[in-house]
Amino acid sequence: MPCRFHPFSFAILASTCMSLCVALVMLVAPAPSTASEHSVASGHDFSSVINAATGQTVYFNAWGGDDKINAYIEWASAEVSERFDITLVHVKLGDTGAAVSRILAEKAAGRDTNGSVDLLWVNGANFAALKQHSLLQPAPWVEDLPNWQFTDAAALPALKLDFAEPTGGLESPWGRAQLVFSHDTAITPLPPKNAMTLASYIKEHPGRFTYPLPPDFIGLSFLKQLILELSIDPSPLYAPVSQADFDAVTAPLWIWLEDVTPYLWRGGKSYPANYPALRQLLADAEIDIAMAFNPADASAAIARGELQPTVRTYIHDGGTLANVHFLAIPFNASAADAAKVVANFLLSPAAQIRKADPRIWGDPTVLARHRLDPADKAALDALPRGVATLGEADLTRTLAEPHPSWMPAIEAEWKRRYGSGN
């Protein structure tokens, strides 16, 4: 959904002096009226932040490629307007890099205040790059949010460790994501469940498989999934790429791709732009397997009539990539107080429960069930799982995300080898 979550090319970083990679950007809404105005973590008085935020406008630059996510942001906008007199503007992006480039240009121009971006939906390489180039609010703020009390970082360490990069209180958790594959059981009753059997399947069924075009986040995630599965020793992937022999570590990935690319959809000469486009290919029966970074995506599409009711999801036998996506505030945000209020609202039980509803979005919550009051816990537990959504027990097999520095390096090499036809 992550991010989100959310695609961005690090090639921009190399070509524009300081380009970064931000997956998706989403505007978040302020704390609910029932939430405490005092931070349990630090005792800070959050009511002063709420007062300062009154009347402010928050510009949320976010990927606009999914109608259900857009609708959720629209709902959040109405909520924060009514509750806090905050105007939330969703700036819909096709490539989050456009927003990052704006922040970079503003910093280069000395625009240290009144920036054009107030809230970002980020994780992984995006966050690492923003942090590295001092493009985030300098002081930790997340654990001062009243609704932080409903999280449990001890139980879910990814709340404080984003793709092996410590968050340092500079980004607020918003949702969880895990790579899942979908298939129509009426067409493909027994899908391949590891990289090697997938390769055999692709060659036996020419033109029936593809993946989103890198630097799309899902496309790059699929490449990372492959390299983790194919590597004899994946440990170098969890350290900066500069410390490893890139050619040796990634060799299994390129061997795999060389073997299957001629048998991909359209002969590997063209790729869908993103996962909604990939999902549509599955709906049109042009391909047999799709993928998304949201376990409930297929169920939500079935409910909307976009996929056949016989579609189901699965993960690979050794697990799939899983992560948390976050909300960050740029260093020069025009409405930093209002952005914090919005982030706090989006972390509230009310907003998290709505977001987790597969009929709304289906993005898994970052809240800890044991930290919720009985009514909120009951509401969360009562949500329908969705006909195609795996149970939590089925999603316990996860793979940790590689160090974020691997993402741009893999993207660049993929483009060198396969990007000329797109």
C-alpha positions in Angstrom: 0.0 0.0 0.0 1.9 0.5 0.5 2.7 3.3 0.8 1.9 3.0 -0.1 2.3 2.3 -0.3 3.7 4.3 -3.5 6.4 4.4 -6.2 9.3 6.8 -6.9 12.5 6.4 -9.0 15.9 6.9 -7.4 17.2 7.6 -10.8 15.8 11.1 -10.2 18.1 11.3 -7.2 21.1 10.7 -9.4 20.1 12.9 -12.2 18.9 15.9 -10.2 21.7 16.5 -7.8 19.8 15.3 -4.8 16.9 13.1 -6.1 15.0 11.0 -3.7 12.6 8.2 -3.9 9.2 8.6 -2.2 6.7 5.9 -2.7 3.4 7.5 -2.1 2.2 10.6 -0.4 -0.9 10.9 1.6 -2.6 13.6 3.5 -3.6 12.7 7.0 -6.3 14.0 9.2 -6.3 15.4 12.7 -7.0 13.8 16.0 -10.6 12.9 16.9 -12.5 14.8 19.4 -12.5 11.9 21.8 -8.7 11.5 21.8 -6.6 12.7 24.6 -4.9 16.1 24.0 -1.9 15.0 26.1 0.9 12.8 24.9 1.3 9.7 27.0 4.8 9.3 25.8 6.1 12.7 26.8 3.4 14.6 28.6 3.5 17.3 26.0 0.3 19.4 25.7 -1.1 18.5 22.3 -3.9 21.0 22.7 -1.6 23.8 21.9 -0.8 22.1 18.6 -4.5 21.7 17.9 -5.1 25.4 18.6 -2.2 26.5 16.3 -3.6 24.2 13.5 -7.0 25.9 13.4 -7.7 27.4 10.0 -4.5 25.9 8.4 -4.4 24.1 5.0 -2.5 20.9 4.7 -1.3 20.0 1.2 -1.0 16.2 1.0 0.9 15.2 -2.1 -0.1 11.6 -2.6 -0.3 8.9 -5.3 -3.8 9.2 -6.9 -3.9 5.9 -8.7 -6.4 4.0 -6.6 -10.0 5.2 -6.3 -10.6 3.5 -2.9 -7.5 5.3 -1.4 -8.6 8.6 -2.9 -12.1 8.1 -1.4 -10.6 7.4 2.0 -8.5 10.6 1.9 -11.6 12.5 0.9 -13.4 11.2 3.9 -10.5 12.1 6.1 -10.5 15.6 4.6 -14.2 16.1 5.6 -13.5 14.7 9.1 -10.5 17.1 9.9 -12.5 20.0 8.5 -15.4 19.4 10.8 -13.3 18.4 13.9 -10.4 20.9 13.7 -11.2 23.5 11.0 -8.3 22.2 8.9 -8.5 22.1 5.2 -6.9 18.9 3.8 -6.0 19.0 0.1 -5.1 15.8 -1.7 -2.6 16.6 -4.4 -2.9 13.5 -6.6 0.4 12.3 -8.1 1.3 9.8 -10.7 4.9 9.8 -9.5 5.7 10.9 -6.0 9.1 12.0 -7.3 7.4 15.2 -8.5 6.7 16.2 -4.9 10.2 15.2 -3.8 11.8 17.2 -6.6 9.8 20.2 -5.5 11.0 19.9 -1.9 14.6 19.5 -3.2 14.2 22.6 -5.4 12.8 24.6 -2.5 15.7 23.6 -0.2 18.2 24.6 -3.0 16.5 27.9 -3.3 16.7 28.6 0.4 13.0 28.3 0.9 13.1 27.1 4.5 9.6 28.0 5.4 6.2 28.1 3.6 7.0 24.9 1.6 4.5 23.5 -0.9 4.2 20.0 0.7 2.9 19.5 4.2 2.5 15.8 4.6 4.1 12.8 2.8 3.1 9.1 2.6 6.5 7.4 2.6 8.6 4.4 3.6 11.8 2.6 2.9 14.2 4.2 0.4 12.0 7.3 0.3 12.3 7.9 4.0 16.0 7.1 4.0 16.7 9.6 1.3 14.6 12.3 2.9 16.4 11.8 6.2 19.8 11.7 4.6 19.3 15.0 2.9 17.7 16.7 5.9 14.4 17.2 4.2 12.2 16.2 7.2 11.2 18.1 10.3 14.4 18.1 12.4 12.9 17.3 15.8 11.1 14.0 16.7 7.4 14.5 17.0 5.7 11.2 16.5 5.7 9.9 20.1 4.1 13.2 21.2 1.0 12.3 19.3 -1.8 11.3 21.7 -2.8 8.3 19.6 0.7 6.9 19.7 -0.5 5.3 22.9 -2.5 2.7 20.9 0.6 1.3 19.2 3.1 -1.2 20.5 6.6 -0.9 19.0 7.9 -3.8 21.1 5.4 -6.1 19.4 5.8 -4.5 16.0 9.4 -3.3 15.7 8.8 -2.0 12.2 7.0 1.0 13.7 10.5 2.3 14.6 12.6 0.6 12.0 11.8 1.5 8.4 13.6 -0.8 5.9 16.5 -1.1 8.4 16.5 2.6 8.9 15.6 3.9 12.4 12.6 6.3 12.1 13.8 8.5 15.0 10.3 9.8 15.6 10.4 11.6 12.2 7.5 9.6 10.6 4.2 8.4 12.0 3.1 4.9 11.2 -0.1 4.7 9.1 -0.6 1.2 7.9 0.9 -2.2 7.3 1.5 -4.0 4.0 2.5 -7.4 2.7 3.1 -8.6 -0.8 0.3 -11.0 -1.9 -0.4 -12.7 -5.2 -3.9 -13.2 -6.7 -5.2 -15.7 -9.2 -8.6 -16.8 -10.6 -9.2 -20.3 -9.2 -11.4 -21.0 -12.2 -8.5 -20.5 -14.5 -5.4 -21.2 -12.4 -6.4 -23.5 -9.5 -2.8 -24.3 -8.4 -0.6 -21.2 -8.7 3.2 -21.5 -8.3 4.3 -20.6 -4.8 8.1 -20.0 -5.1 10.4 -18.3 -7.5 11.6 -21.4 -9.2 8.2 -22.9 -9.8 7.0 -19.5 -11.0 9.8 -19.5 -13.6 8.6 -22.9 -14.8 5.0 -21.8 -14.9 5.9 -18.7 -17.0 7.7 -20.7 -19.6 4.8 -23.3 -19.7 2.2 -20.5 -20.1 3.8 -17.8 -22.4 2.3 -14.4 -22.2 0.3 -15.1 -19.0 2.5 -13.3 -16.4 4.0 -9.9 -16.0 4.8 -7.4 -13.2 4.6 -3.6 -12.9 7.2 -1.5 -14.7 10.0 -0.4 -12.4 10.4 2.1 -10.7 6.8 1.3 -9.7 6.9 0.3 -6.1 5.2 -3.0 -6.7 7.4 -3.8 -9.6 10.6 -3.2 -7.6 9.1 -5.1 -4.6 8.6 -8.1 -6.9 12.3 -7.9 -7.9 13.3 -7.7 -4.2 11.1 -10.7 -3.5 12.8 -12.7 -6.2 16.4 -11.8 -5.0 15.6 -12.7 -1.4 14.2 -16.1 -2.5 16.9 -16.9 -5.0 19.9 -15.8 -2.8 21.8 -18.5 -1.0 22.9 -15.9 1.6 20.6 -12.8 1.7 22.5 -11.1 4.6 24.3 -8.6 2.3 20.9 -7.3 1.3 20.4 -5.9 4.8 23.5 -3.7 4.8 24.2 -0.7 2.5 24.7 -1.8 -1.1 28.0 0.0 -1.1 29.3 -2.6 1.3 28.5 -5.5 -1.0 29.5 -7.0 -4.4 26.4 -5.9 -6.2 27.1 -8.0 -9.3 27.6 -11.2 -7.2 24.6 -10.6 -4.9 22.2 -9.8 -7.7 23.4 -12.4 -10.2 20.6 -14.9 -9.3 18.0 -12.3 -10.1 19.4 -11.5 -13.6 19.7 -15.2 -14.4 16.1 -15.7 -13.4 14.9 -12.7 -15.5 17.0 -13.7 -18.5 15.3 -17.1 -18.4 11.7 -15.9 -18.2 11.5 -12.5 -19.8 10.9 -13.7 -23.4 7.9 -15.6 -22.1 6.3 -12.7 -20.2 3.1 -10.8 -21.3 3.9 -9.0 -24.6 7.2 -10.9 -24.7 8.6 -8.7 -21.9 8.7 -5.7 -24.3 6.1 -3.8 -22.4 4.9 -3.7 -18.7 1.8 -2.4 -16.9 2.3 0.9 -15.2 1.2 -0.1 -11.7 -0.7 -2.7 -9.7 -4.2 -1.4 -10.6 -3.2 -1.8 -14.3 -1.9 -5.3 -13.4 -5.2 -6.1 -11.6 -7.1 -5.1 -14.7 -5.1 -7.5 -16.8 -6.1 -10.3 -14.4 -9.8 -9.1 -14.6 -9.6 -9.2 -18.4 -8.1 -12.7 -18.3 -5.0 -11.5 -20.1 -2.7 -12.8 -17.3 -3.0 -15.5 -14.7 -1.4 -13.9 -11.7 -1.4 -10.4 -10.3 0.1 -8.9 -7.2 -0.4 -6.1 -4.7 1.0 -4.8 -1.4 -2.3 -5.0 0.3 -3.7 -8.4 1.5 -7.3 -7.1 1.1 -6.9 -5.5 -2.4 -8.4 -8.5 -4.3 -11.4 -8.8 -1.9 -12.1 -5.1 -2.3 -11.9 -5.4 -6.1 -14.3 -8.3 -6.0 -16.7 -6.3 -3.9 -16.6 -3.5 -6.4 -17.2 -5.9 -9.3 -13.8 -5.4 -10.7 -12.6 -9.0 -10.3 -14.3 -12.3 -10.7 -15.7 -13.8 -7.4 -13.4 -16.8 -8.0 -10.2 -14.8 -7.4 -8.2 -15.7 -4.4 -4.8 -14.7 -2.9 -1.8 -16.5 -1.7 1.8 -15.9 -0.7 5.0 -17.8 -1.5 5.9 -20.7 0.7 8.9 -19.0 2.2 7.0 -15.8 2.9 6.7 -12.4 1.2 7.9 -8.9 1.8 6.1 -7.0 4.5 6.6 -3.5 5.9 4.9 -0.5 7.5 4.2 2.7 5.7 4.4 6.1 7.3 3.5 9.8 7.2 6.3 12.4 7.3 6.4 16.2 7.4 8.9 18.1 5.3 11.4 20.4 6.9 9.7 23.5 5.4 6.1 22.6 5.7 3.8 25.6 5.7 1.3 23.9 8.1 3.4 21.6 10.3 1.0 21.9 13.3 -2.0 21.0 11.2 0.0 18.1 9.6 0.7 16.7 13.1 -3.0 16.9 13.9 -3.9 15.2 10.7 -1.3 12.5 11.4 -2.7 12.0 14.9 -6.2 11.6 13.5 -5.2 9.1 11.0 -3.6 7.1 13.8 -6.8 7.2 15.8 -8.8 4.0 16.3 -11.7 5.5 14.4 -9.6 6.3 11.3 -7.6 3.1 11.5 -10.7 0.9 11.8 -12.3 2.5 8.8 -9.1 2.2 6.8 -8.9 -1.5 7.7 -12.4 -2.2 6.4 -12.0 -4.0 3.1 -15.2 -2.3 1.9 -13.4 1.0 2.3 -9.7 0.4 1.7 -8.6 -2.8 3.5 -5.2 -1.4 4.7 -4.2 -3.3 7.9 -3.9 -1.3 11.0 -0.7 -0.4 12.9 -2.6 -0.3 16.2 -2.1 -3.0 18.8 -5.4 -4.7 19.6 -4.5 -5.1 23.3 -4.0 -1.3 23.6 -7.6 -0.6 22.4 -10.6 -0.1 24.6 -13.2 -2.9 24.4 -15.5 -1.1 22.0 -12.8 -0.3 19.5 -11.3 -3.8 19.7 -14.7 -5.3 19.1 -15.2 -3.0 16.1 -11.9 -4.0 14.6 -12.5 -7.7 15.2 -15.9 -7.4 13.6 -14.6 -6.2 10.3 -15.3 -8.6 7.4 -12.1 -10.2 6.2 -13.1 -10.4 2.6 -13.6 -13.5 0.5 -10.2 -13.4 -1.0 -8.2 -12.2 2.0 -5.8 -14.5 3.8 -6.2 -14.9 7.5 -3.6 -13.4 9.9 -2.2 -16.8 10.5 -1.5 -17.2 6.8 0.3 -13.9 6.7 2.8 -14.6 9.5 5.4 -15.8 6.9 7.1 -12.5 6.1 10.4 -11.4 4.7 12.1 -8.2 6.0 12.7 -5.4 3.5 16.3 -5.1 2.3 18.3 -2.0 3.1 16.8 0.9 1.1 20.0 1.6 -0.8 19.5 -1.6 -2.8 16.3 -0.2 -4.4 17.8 2.4 -6.7 20.7 0.1 -7.6 18.4 -2.7 -8.6 16.2 -0.3 -10.5 19.1 1.2 -12.4 20.4 -2.2 -13.4 16.9 -3.4 -14.4 16.5 -0.4 -16.6 19.8 -0.9 -18.2 18.9 -4.5 -19.1 15.2 -4.3 -19.8 14.0 -0.7 -19.8 14.6 0.3 -23.5 11.3 -1.0 -24.8 9.1 0.9 -22.4 
